[in-house]
């Protein structure tokens, strides 16, 4: 969904399709690389067993919640 929105915005902002595609790629590259990096790290867990995959999801959710908690400045660093 995020890619679709970013592509739409790039196409609206640029007159040439090739320029819009370049803009889209530059704008999404960092996020895509972050997702790919996480996927590479998590692949071994998914391949082990359903229980290992469930553990990985639980750990990732805990880390995500802690990060959000600290970013909201509810808990000073």
Secondary structure, 3 states (H helix, E strand, C coil): CHHHHHHHHHHHHCCCHHHHHHHHHHHHHHHHHHHHHHHHHHHHHHHHCHHHHHHHHHHHHHHHHHHHHHHCCCCCC
